[in-house]
Amino acid sequence: MKKIYLLLGLFLLGVCSSLHAQSFNLQTGREPITSLDGLWRFHTGDNPAWASPHFDDSKWPLLRSDESWTKQGYPDYSGYAWYRFTVQVPDGSKPLGLLLPQILTGYQVYANGKLIGSAGSTAHTRDPGFVGYASFLLPACGAGPQTIHIALRVWNYKPIASWLGGGPLGPGNAVGDPVLLTQHLHWYRDASALALVNSYAYSLFAALVGLTILALFLFRPSDREYLWFSVLLLAAAVHVAMNVAWGFVPILYVIHIILLRDIAVGLSAIAALAFFSIVLDARRSFLWRTACIAAAASPLTMVLYYFQWTSIGSVFAIFLCCLLPAYIWVVAALAIGALRKNASARLLLVPALLYFGFWTVADVVQIGWIFGWQRKLRIFELALVHYPFPLYVANVINYIFVFALLIFLVHRFSLARQEETRLSTEMEAARGMQSLLVPATPPSTPGFTVESVYLPASEVGGDFFQVLPGKDGSLLVVVGDVSGKGLRAAMTVSTIVGALRGCTVRKPADVLAYLNRVLHGQVGGFVTCCAALIAPDGEMTLANAGNPAPYRNGREMAVEAGLPLGILAEDSYSETHYQLAGGDRLTFVSDGVVEATNEKRELFGFERTEQISSQAAAAIAEAARKFGQEDDITVLRVEFAGAGAIAMA
């Protein structure tokens, strides 16, 4: 039986070798265009003599011209190969043209031994450009019927051979009237473009939405979810745009695959990790960081492909393995959030699972197709609608994912605006309350001249001061700063001012101890504070809890700094005594003056503060503000008129 099969095979091989199906006749029927789809002579290798019309190719095997040589017994073959066929031209024929479909990855066309054109790259390069349909003008024929010998010298890039195949990819070969062939060329290109309308539309849609969301981030830089969502969309837009442009623009392969397409996919995965970690308020654990690193490394796998160190199927498998940790983390985080009744997770789980699940399965199927395990199922090519242009399942899933995230962000933005409105109302109320607690005009202080300036860094601040005249003619001055900013700091200020106004002690150490008991366990941070009691005869007692020391006549006063208030439940504070003379000027400042920072990141500092400490309160505050305000600024200036002036008052 085996001998019979062997003899039958040899017989068929001999018959095929004697066939002349590679000759195409324009004389029969005088058609303006004749299809060249059929059997062409084929041979691997490279020899310039094979372009000659006198070369005998009868022993070359025949291959179909509408399928790659990969499917016809030459799997994974790359390098040079030749096709040959003849065209019978009738007597008195007009100029003829030749139309060829996409041939991987480049080729030269010879007519009667002369080079008439080329397309793509036909050299040993790692950077071939891809070309689609191309037309060529055949040399003019003389009188009488003619035979034109056509030879194609094809070169195929090795990674492409293991992926898409080598030689012609499909039907569409033709010879005939150049004008009609040009029309056919435009028709083929239009048909190819029509098949990609939805991909092109998605790329535009993703780019426009991504740029809009990026503009929102520029207005709200604290909301980084907008930044990462825009990066995700823009990366997806670049990825799809590169796939669309591939068939129409001669893009170098390394730019298409490595520099743009795969970097865009890896960046999209990183953006998804960052986006979902923010909106889900998920901890960026070791697994999250590992997924980021793997996604960032994914484009590097194409180096294996570029230098042809392994097959394209293996490279795609490694590439997918680099992306899978990111996809799994996102879906798992959403699933855990949904189980914990997180509203955001419940809204986004199904679209994310559909999106990442679909593309993971599509990649697995693609890898199986490359390895030859299956040739039928390619789910990203499944079309739901064919007219007026194809709508693929992949397009629908992409749109569902983007729309779901867009609706989520719009809802999130709406909630944020409502919260901002509420906070703005509360801030306005707090500002009004703070203006009552920390008045711009100090109370009447006989024997003392008091100036004060208060410049909060935001709507409300955390600095405070109180000027409390005594019935005995003494003056108690309390200046301090609450850690933190905003509404919480302002509420702590209201607690302190209320406590001071109800305080029955006036000794500075007792005042600080009293405030410490009030604040301990009631505030999340701490409070710095300086208290000074000036008697009618000029004797001054100072106690300090971590606040900048006051200045006397342009010189910093020596005072022991204790712990800030609110840290320890019970704490005592030491006192320092001074004797003031008539005309002495005291200046109290908050750390917002000392810590003012300019564009060079230089601090205003204690030295500059001391140099201007004898100036008016408004001048000191303005100098710190112009230098670069970072925190609330408070300046309180007290001038002692003298014991006689108080007695007269």
Secondary structure, DSSP 8 states (H G I E B T S, - for coil): -HHHHHHHHHHHHHHHHT--TTEEESSSTT-SEEE--SEEEEEES--GGGGSTT---TTS-EEETTS-GGGGT-TT--EEEEEEEEEEE-TT----EEEE--EESEEEEEETTEEEEEEE--SS-S--B----EEEE-----SS-EEEEEEEEEEE-HHHHTTT-SEE-SS--EEE-HHHHHHHHHHHHHHHHHHTHHHHHHHHHHHHHHHHHHHHHHH-TT-HHHHHHHHHHHHHHHHHHHHHHHTTS--BHHIIIIIIIIHHHHHHHHHHHHHHHHHTT----HHHHHHHHHHHHGGGGHHHHHTTSS-HHHHHHHHHHHHHHHHHHHHHHHHHHHHTT-HHHHHHHHHHHHHHHHHHHHHHHHHHHHHTS-SS--GGG-EEE-SSS-EEHHHHHHHHHHHHHHHHHHHHHHHHHHHHHHHHHHHHHHHHHHHHHS-SS----TTEEEEEEEE-SSSS-SEEEEEEE-TTS-EEEEEEEESS-HHHHHHHHHHHHHHHHT----SHHHHHHHHHHHHTTT-SS-EEEEEEEE-TTSEEEEEEEBS---EETTEE----B---BTSSSS-----EEEE--TT-EEEEE-HHHHT-B-TT--B-HHHHHHHHTTS-HHHHHHHHHHHH--S-EEEEEEEE--HHHHHH-
